[in-house]
Amino acid sequence: WMGYGKETGGTVLELGYHYGAVTPHGDGFSHLTIVTPNLPAAVQILRKRGESIEASSSYAASILDPDGFKVTLVDADHYNAEMA
């Protein structure tokens, strides 16, 4: 883990290696998750920019970056409840 302060109020980046895991891009980086304070607004902005939302629910949405890596947006309220 790399972070500044508590996860509920700061920035955290988790880098992990999952032994034996195979991803669509080999055995390296698989995805990035970003916590957002307003998931519906973030999804709306992305759609207005022409981004395709790969999957969406009430608490998370996924898109693909230009290189085909998954970026998942997670609603902050859901994330904070899960981390409590």
C-alpha positions in Angstrom: 0.0 0.0 0.0 1.0 3.6 -0.6 -1.0 6.3 0.9 -1.2 9.6 2.7 -3.4 9.5 5.8 -6.5 7.3 6.2 -8.1 5.8 3.2 -11.4 7.5 4.0 -9.8 11.0 3.7 -6.7 10.7 1.6 -5.2 9.2 -1.5 -4.2 5.6 -1.6 -2.6 3.5 -4.3 -2.4 -0.3 -3.9 0.1 -2.2 -6.0 -0.1 -5.9 -5.6 1.3 -8.9 -7.4 -1.0 -11.9 -7.7 1.2 -14.9 -8.2 -0.1 -17.2 -10.9 -2.7 -14.7 -12.1 -3.0 -14.2 -15.9 -4.6 -11.0 -17.2 -5.6 -10.0 -20.7 -2.3 -8.0 -20.9 0.0 -10.7 -19.5 1.1 -11.0 -15.9 1.5 -7.3 -15.1 -0.9 -4.4 -14.4 -4.6 -5.4 -14.6 -6.7 -2.4 -13.5 -7.1 0.8 -11.6 -9.9 1.7 -9.2 -10.8 5.3 -8.4 -13.2 6.4 -5.7 -15.4 9.3 -6.7 -17.7 11.4 -4.5 -20.5 11.3 -7.1 -20.6 8.2 -9.3 -23.7 9.2 -11.4 -22.1 12.6 -12.2 -18.8 11.0 -13.2 -20.5 8.5 -15.4 -22.5 11.3 -17.1 -19.3 13.3 -17.7 -17.6 10.3 -19.3 -20.6 9.5 -21.5 -20.8 13.1 -22.7 -17.1 12.8 -23.7 -18.0 9.7 -25.7 -16.6 7.1 -23.4 -18.2 3.7 -23.4 -19.2 2.4 -20.0 -18.4 -1.3 -19.9 -20.3 -2.1 -16.8 -22.3 -0.1 -14.3 -24.2 -0.5 -11.1 -25.4 1.8 -8.3 -21.9 1.8 -6.7 -19.4 1.1 -9.5 -18.8 1.7 -13.2 -16.0 0.4 -15.5 -14.4 1.8 -18.6 -11.4 0.9 -20.7 -8.5 3.2 -21.0 -7.0 3.8 -24.5 -4.6 0.8 -24.0 -7.5 -1.5 -23.0 -6.9 -1.5 -19.3 -9.9 -1.5 -17.0 -10.6 1.6 -14.9 -13.3 1.1 -12.3 -15.0 4.1 -10.6 -16.5 3.3 -7.2 -18.9 5.5 -5.3 -17.3 7.0 -2.2 -20.2 6.3 0.1 -20.2 2.6 -0.8 -16.4 2.4 -0.5 -16.4 4.1 2.9 -19.1 1.8 4.2 -17.1 -1.3 3.0 -13.9 0.0 4.6 -15.5 0.9 8.0 
